[in-house]
Amino acid sequence: MLAEELIALCDAARETRPFTDADPGLTAAAGYEAARALHRHRLARGWKPLGRKIGFTNRTIWPRYGVYEPIWGTLYDRTLIRAEGERAVVELAGLANPRIEPEICFGLKQAPRSTRTGDLLASIEWAAHSIEIVQSPFPDWKFKLADCTAVNGLHGRLVVGTRVPVERLPGLLDALPAIEVELLREGTTVDRGVGANVLDSPLLALGHLVEVLSGQPDAAPLSAGEIVTTGTITDAHPIRAGETWSTRLRGLPLPGLTVRFA
């Protein structure tokens, strides 16, 4: 049974061949169903859900990974790291083939009433720069859509920087697509991206999640207090213990982050 295999896999943090190798007909919906079983397993062990991650919102990387639509997963108290002074240390133990992704995340003060931009903006209490550490138990990051939905959207860790109230971010609607992010390893630029890479805007990525969840009756809708990170602005890059990565942002008054991996 996929759910049992998934729970054993996540507890062991080991590599495995994609589930779709054994079951080519596996659907994204079946993957989400298995992920819900993993979620219930984690809740029984004391994990606390804190929000959602959206993955594969960056259309520029779809051909590279062979996944052509966004996915989502759950953030937990055990996967969230709050940066202190825009710096954080992330332990990579227990993560399979980790990669780094610079993102924009939102804190919700209420559930979005609709996917209209005005309603989406009205639902947000704060915005922050975030770095997600994604992981893949599948060797060489080779998988299909259903494999990704099953493993909680490839989520590993989320580092969240300074939370800036929306009222201190005038012009946020127009600024989000234009924000520029530079990703550096040991001070050397590795990649660059713009907010429009993320479904044309991180705000629209939030709207996409609202729409997707409305079509999944077994999934909890978004609620007040949740954190939603909207997907990588650059490609995802491999990371190793001992490395220090950092980001620079332009176009919004959100500070960059520095993360050391141990």
C-alpha positions as a Markdown table, in Angstrom:
| # | Residue | x | y | z |
|---|---|---|---|---|
| 1 | Met | 0.0 | 0.0 | 0.0 |
| 2 | Leu | 1.4 | 3.4 | -1.0 |
| 3 | Ala | 0.5 | 5.1 | 2.2 |
| 4 | Glu | 2.4 | 2.6 | 4.3 |
| 5 | Glu | 5.4 | 2.7 | 2.0 |
| 6 | Leu | 5.4 | 6.5 | 2.1 |
| 7 | Ile | 5.3 | 6.6 | 5.9 |
| 8 | Ala | 8.2 | 4.1 | 6.2 |
| 9 | Leu | 10.2 | 6.1 | 3.6 |
| 10 | Cys | 9.7 | 9.4 | 5.4 |
| 11 | Asp | 10.6 | 7.9 | 8.8 |
| 12 | Ala | 13.8 | 6.5 | 7.3 |
| 13 | Ala | 14.7 | 9.5 | 5.1 |
| 14 | Arg | 16.2 | 7.2 | 2.4 |
| 15 | Glu | 16.2 | 7.0 | -1.4 |
| 16 | Thr | 13.7 | 4.9 | -3.3 |
| 17 | Arg | 12.7 | 4.5 | -6.9 |
| 18 | Pro | 9.7 | 6.6 | -8.0 |
| 19 | Phe | 6.3 | 5.2 | -7.0 |
| 20 | Thr | 5.3 | 5.6 | -10.6 |
| 21 | Asp | 7.9 | 3.1 | -11.8 |
| 22 | Ala | 5.9 | 0.4 | -10.1 |
| 23 | Asp | 2.6 | 2.0 | -10.8 |
| 24 | Pro | 2.7 | 4.0 | -14.1 |
| 25 | Gly | -1.0 | 4.8 | -13.7 |
| 26 | Leu | -0.6 | 6.5 | -10.3 |
| 27 | Thr | -2.4 | 9.8 | -10.3 |
| 28 | Ala | -1.7 | 13.1 | -8.6 |
| 29 | Ala | -4.9 | 12.7 | -6.7 |
| 30 | Ala | -3.8 | 9.3 | -5.4 |
| 31 | Gly | -0.5 | 10.9 | -4.4 |
| 32 | Tyr | -2.4 | 13.5 | -2.4 |
| 33 | Glu | -4.4 | 10.8 | -0.7 |
| 34 | Ala | -1.2 | 9.0 | 0.4 |
| 35 | Ala | 0.2 | 12.3 | 1.6 |
| 36 | Arg | -3.0 | 12.8 | 3.8 |
| 37 | Ala | -2.2 | 9.4 | 5.4 |
| 38 | Leu | 1.4 | 10.6 | 6.1 |
| 39 | His | -0.1 | 13.8 | 7.5 |
| 40 | Arg | -2.4 | 11.9 | 9.9 |
| 41 | His | 0.6 | 9.8 | 10.9 |
| 42 | Arg | 2.6 | 12.9 | 11.7 |
| 43 | Leu | -0.3 | 14.5 | 13.7 |
| 44 | Ala | -0.5 | 11.3 | 15.8 |
| 45 | Arg | 3.2 | 11.8 | 16.6 |
| 46 | Gly | 2.7 | 15.3 | 17.8 |
| 47 | Trp | 3.6 | 17.3 | 14.6 |
| 48 | Lys | 1.7 | 20.6 | 14.4 |
| 49 | Pro | 0.7 | 22.0 | 10.9 |
| 50 | Leu | 1.5 | 25.6 | 10.5 |
| 51 | Gly | 0.7 | 26.3 | 6.8 |
| 52 | Arg | 1.3 | 25.2 | 3.2 |
| 53 | Lys | 4.0 | 25.2 | 0.6 |
| 54 | Ile | 3.3 | 25.5 | -3.1 |
| 55 | Gly | 5.8 | 23.9 | -5.4 |
| 56 | Phe | 6.4 | 24.0 | -9.2 |
| 57 | Thr | 4.9 | 27.5 | -9.6 |
| 58 | Asn | 8.0 | 28.5 | -11.5 |
| 59 | Arg | 7.1 | 27.7 | -15.1 |
| 60 | Thr | 10.7 | 28.2 | -16.3 |
| 61 | Ile | 11.8 | 24.9 | -14.6 |
| 62 | Trp | 8.9 | 22.7 | -15.6 |
| 63 | Pro | 10.7 | 21.1 | -18.6 |
| 64 | Arg | 13.8 | 20.4 | -16.5 |
| 65 | Tyr | 11.8 | 18.3 | -14.0 |
| 66 | Gly | 9.0 | 17.0 | -16.2 |
| 67 | Val | 6.3 | 18.4 | -13.9 |
| 68 | Tyr | 4.0 | 20.8 | -15.6 |
| 69 | Glu | 1.7 | 22.0 | -12.9 |
| 70 | Pro | 2.0 | 23.3 | -9.3 |
| 71 | Ile | 1.7 | 21.0 | -6.2 |
| 72 | Trp | 1.3 | 21.7 | -2.5 |
| 73 | Gly | 2.3 | 20.3 | 0.8 |
| 74 | Thr | 2.0 | 21.0 | 4.5 |
| 75 | Leu | 4.4 | 23.0 | 6.7 |
| 76 | Tyr | 4.9 | 21.8 | 10.3 |
| 77 | Asp | 6.4 | 23.1 | 13.5 |
| 78 | Arg | 9.2 | 20.6 | 13.0 |
| 79 | Thr | 10.0 | 21.9 | 9.5 |
| 80 | Leu | 9.8 | 25.7 | 10.1 |
| 81 | Ile | 12.9 | 27.7 | 11.1 |
| 82 | Arg | 12.6 | 31.4 | 12.0 |
| 83 | Ala | 15.7 | 33.4 | 11.0 |
| 84 | Glu | 17.3 | 35.5 | 13.7 |
| 85 | Gly | 18.9 | 38.7 | 12.3 |
| 86 | Glu | 18.2 | 37.3 | 8.8 |
| 87 | Arg | 20.5 | 34.3 | 9.5 |
| 88 | Ala | 19.8 | 30.7 | 10.2 |
| 89 | Val | 21.5 | 27.3 | 10.6 |
| 90 | Val | 19.7 | 24.3 | 8.9 |
| 91 | Glu | 20.6 | 20.8 | 9.8 |
| 92 | Leu | 20.5 | 18.6 | 6.6 |
| 93 | Ala | 20.4 | 15.3 | 8.5 |
| 94 | Gly | 17.2 | 13.4 | 7.6 |
| 95 | Leu | 16.8 | 15.2 | 4.3 |
| 96 | Ala | 17.3 | 13.3 | 1.0 |
| 97 | Asn | 19.1 | 15.1 | -1.9 |
| 98 | Pro | 18.3 | 18.6 | -0.5 |
| 99 | Arg | 18.1 | 21.7 | -2.7 |
| 100 | Ile | 17.6 | 25.4 | -1.9 |
| 101 | Glu | 14.8 | 27.6 | -3.2 |
| 102 | Pro | 14.4 | 31.4 | -2.5 |
| 103 | Glu | 10.7 | 32.4 | -2.2 |
| 104 | Ile | 8.1 | 34.9 | -1.0 |
| 105 | Cys | 5.8 | 33.8 | 1.8 |
| 106 | Phe | 2.7 | 35.2 | 3.3 |
| 107 | Gly | 1.0 | 35.1 | 6.7 |
| 108 | Leu | -2.7 | 34.9 | 6.5 |
| 109 | Lys | -5.0 | 37.0 | 8.8 |
| 110 | Gln | -8.1 | 35.3 | 7.3 |
| 111 | Ala | -9.0 | 32.7 | 4.7 |
| 112 | Pro | -9.1 | 34.3 | 1.2 |
| 113 | Arg | -12.7 | 34.9 | 0.2 |
| 114 | Ser | -11.9 | 34.3 | -3.5 |
| 115 | Thr | -9.1 | 34.2 | -6.0 |
| 116 | Arg | -9.6 | 37.8 | -6.9 |
| 117 | Thr | -6.5 | 39.9 | -6.3 |
| 118 | Gly | -8.3 | 42.2 | -3.9 |
| 119 | Asp | -9.5 | 39.4 | -1.8 |
| 120 | Leu | -6.1 | 37.7 | -1.8 |
| 121 | Leu | -4.4 | 40.9 | -0.6 |
| 122 | Ala | -7.1 | 41.5 | 2.0 |
| 123 | Ser | -6.3 | 38.0 | 3.4 |
| 124 | Ile | -2.6 | 38.7 | 4.0 |
| 125 | Glu | -1.3 | 40.0 | 7.3 |
| 126 | Trp | 2.4 | 40.0 | 6.5 |
| 127 | Ala | 4.9 | 39.1 | 3.8 |
| 128 | Ala | 8.4 | 37.8 | 4.2 |
| 129 | His | 11.3 | 36.4 | 2.2 |
| 130 | Ser | 11.7 | 32.7 | 2.8 |
| 131 | Ile | 14.1 | 30.0 | 1.8 |
| 132 | Glu | 12.6 | 26.5 | 1.3 |
| 133 | Ile | 14.8 | 23.4 | 1.5 |
| 134 | Val | 13.2 | 20.9 | -0.7 |
| 135 | Gln | 14.1 | 17.2 | -0.8 |
| 136 | Ser | 13.7 | 14.3 | -3.1 |
| 137 | Pro | 13.9 | 10.6 | -2.1 |
| 138 | Phe | 13.9 | 9.8 | -5.8 |
| 139 | Pro | 17.5 | 9.6 | -7.1 |
| 140 | Asp | 18.7 | 12.4 | -9.4 |
| 141 | Trp | 15.5 | 14.3 | -8.9 |
| 142 | Lys | 13.8 | 12.1 | -11.5 |
| 143 | Phe | 10.1 | 11.7 | -10.8 |
| 144 | Lys | 6.6 | 12.4 | -12.1 |
| 145 | Leu | 3.8 | 14.6 | -10.8 |
| 146 | Ala | 2.2 | 11.9 | -8.6 |
| 147 | Asp | 5.5 | 11.1 | -6.9 |
| 148 | Cys | 5.7 | 14.7 | -5.9 |
| 149 | Thr | 2.2 | 15.0 | -4.5 |
| 150 | Ala | 2.7 | 11.8 | -2.5 |
| 151 | Val | 5.9 | 13.1 | -0.7 |
| 152 | Asn | 4.3 | 16.2 | 0.7 |
| 153 | Gly | 5.2 | 18.4 | -2.2 |
| 154 | Leu | 9.0 | 17.6 | -1.8 |
| 155 | His | 9.0 | 19.8 | 1.4 |
| 156 | Gly | 11.9 | 19.6 | 3.8 |
| 157 | Arg | 12.4 | 22.8 | 5.7 |
| 158 | Leu | 11.3 | 26.5 | 5.5 |
| 159 | Val | 13.4 | 29.4 | 6.8 |
| 160 | Val | 11.3 | 32.6 | 7.2 |
| 161 | Gly | 12.9 | 36.0 | 7.5 |
| 162 | Thr | 11.5 | 39.2 | 8.9 |
| 163 | Arg | 7.7 | 39.5 | 8.7 |
| 164 | Val | 6.7 | 42.8 | 7.3 |
| 165 | Pro | 3.1 | 43.9 | 7.8 |
| 166 | Val | 1.3 | 44.5 | 4.5 |
| 167 | Glu | 0.4 | 48.1 | 5.4 |
| 168 | Arg | 4.2 | 48.8 | 5.4 |
| 169 | Leu | 4.4 | 47.4 | 1.8 |
| 170 | Pro | 2.6 | 50.0 | -0.4 |
| 171 | Gly | 2.3 | 48.9 | -4.0 |
| 172 | Leu | 2.7 | 45.3 | -3.1 |
| 173 | Leu | 0.4 | 44.1 | -5.9 |
| 174 | Asp | 2.6 | 45.6 | -8.6 |
| 175 | Ala | 5.9 | 45.0 | -6.8 |
| 176 | Leu | 5.5 | 41.2 | -6.4 |
| 177 | Pro | 5.9 | 40.3 | -10.1 |
| 178 | Ala | 8.8 | 42.7 | -10.4 |
| 179 | Ile | 10.8 | 41.6 | -7.4 |
| 180 | Glu | 14.3 | 40.4 | -8.2 |
| 181 | Val | 16.1 | 37.7 | -6.2 |
| 182 | Glu | 19.8 | 36.9 | -6.4 |
| 183 | Leu | 21.0 | 33.5 | -5.0 |
| 184 | Leu | 24.6 | 33.2 | -3.8 |
| 185 | Arg | 26.8 | 30.3 | -2.6 |
| 186 | Glu | 29.8 | 31.4 | -0.5 |
| 187 | Gly | 29.3 | 35.0 | -1.9 |
| 188 | Thr | 29.2 | 33.9 | -5.6 |
| 189 | Thr | 26.1 | 34.4 | -7.6 |
| 190 | Val | 24.5 | 31.1 | -8.6 |
| 191 | Asp | 21.2 | 32.1 | -10.0 |
| 192 | Arg | 18.8 | 35.1 | -10.4 |
| 193 | Gly | 15.0 | 35.3 | -10.9 |
| 194 | Val | 12.0 | 37.6 | -10.8 |
| 195 | Gly | 8.7 | 37.3 | -9.1 |
| 196 | Ala | 6.8 | 36.9 | -12.3 |
| 197 | Asn | 8.4 | 33.4 | -12.7 |
| 198 | Val | 6.0 | 32.3 | -10.0 |
| 199 | Leu | 2.7 | 32.0 | -11.9 |
| 200 | Asp | 3.2 | 35.6 | -12.9 |
| 201 | Ser | 3.2 | 36.7 | -9.3 |
| 202 | Pro | 3.5 | 35.1 | -5.8 |
| 203 | Leu | 0.1 | 36.6 | -5.1 |
| 204 | Leu | -1.4 | 34.6 | -8.0 |
| 205 | Ala | 0.3 | 31.5 | -6.7 |
| 206 | Leu | -1.7 | 31.9 | -3.5 |
| 207 | Gly | -4.8 | 32.3 | -5.6 |
| 208 | His | -3.9 | 29.1 | -7.4 |
| 209 | Leu | -3.6 | 27.2 | -4.1 |
| 210 | Val | -7.1 | 28.5 | -3.0 |
| 211 | Glu | -8.5 | 27.2 | -6.3 |
| 212 | Val | -6.8 | 23.8 | -6.0 |
| 213 | Leu | -7.9 | 23.3 | -2.4 |
| 214 | Ser | -11.5 | 24.1 | -3.3 |
| 215 | Gly | -11.4 | 21.1 | -5.6 |
| 216 | Gln | -10.0 | 18.7 | -3.0 |
| 217 | Pro | -12.8 | 18.1 | -0.5 |
| 218 | Asp | -10.6 | 16.0 | 1.8 |
| 219 | Ala | -8.0 | 18.8 | 2.1 |
| 220 | Ala | -8.5 | 21.5 | 4.8 |
| 221 | Pro | -9.1 | 24.9 | 3.3 |
| 222 | Leu | -6.7 | 27.8 | 4.2 |
| 223 | Ser | -7.4 | 29.5 | 7.6 |
| 224 | Ala | -6.2 | 32.5 | 9.6 |
| 225 | Gly | -2.7 | 32.2 | 11.0 |
| 226 | Glu | -1.4 | 29.9 | 8.3 |
| 227 | Ile | 1.9 | 30.5 | 6.5 |
| 228 | Val | 2.0 | 30.0 | 2.8 |
| 229 | Thr | 5.2 | 30.0 | 0.8 |
| 230 | Thr | 4.6 | 30.5 | -2.8 |
| 231 | Gly | 7.3 | 28.7 | -4.7 |
| 232 | Thr | 10.9 | 29.2 | -5.9 |
| 233 | Ile | 11.8 | 32.3 | -7.9 |
| 234 | Thr | 15.0 | 30.7 | -9.3 |
| 235 | Asp | 15.8 | 27.0 | -10.0 |
| 236 | Ala | 16.4 | 24.7 | -7.1 |
| 237 | His | 20.1 | 24.1 | -6.4 |
| 238 | Pro | 21.8 | 21.2 | -4.6 |
| 239 | Ile | 23.2 | 22.1 | -1.2 |
| 240 | Arg | 25.7 | 20.4 | 1.1 |
| 241 | Ala | 26.7 | 20.5 | 4.8 |
| 242 | Gly | 29.3 | 23.2 | 5.4 |
| 243 | Glu | 28.1 | 25.5 | 2.8 |
| 244 | Thr | 26.7 | 29.0 | 3.3 |
| 245 | Trp | 24.1 | 30.4 | 1.0 |
| 246 | Ser | 22.6 | 33.9 | 0.9 |
| 247 | Thr | 20.1 | 36.0 | -1.0 |
| 248 | Arg | 19.7 | 39.6 | -2.1 |
| 249 | Leu | 16.3 | 41.1 | -3.0 |
| 250 | Arg | 15.4 | 44.2 | -5.0 |
| 251 | Gly | 12.0 | 45.8 | -5.5 |
| 252 | Leu | 10.5 | 45.2 | -2.0 |
| 253 | Pro | 11.8 | 46.2 | 1.4 |
| 254 | Leu | 12.3 | 42.6 | 2.4 |
| 255 | Pro | 15.9 | 41.7 | 3.7 |
| 256 | Gly | 17.9 | 38.9 | 2.2 |
| 257 | Leu | 18.7 | 35.8 | 4.2 |
| 258 | Thr | 21.9 | 33.9 | 5.0 |
| 259 | Val | 21.7 | 30.2 | 5.7 |
| 260 | Arg | 24.5 | 27.9 | 6.8 |
| 261 | Phe | 24.0 | 24.2 | 6.3 |
| 262 | Ala | 25.3 | 21.7 | 8.9 |
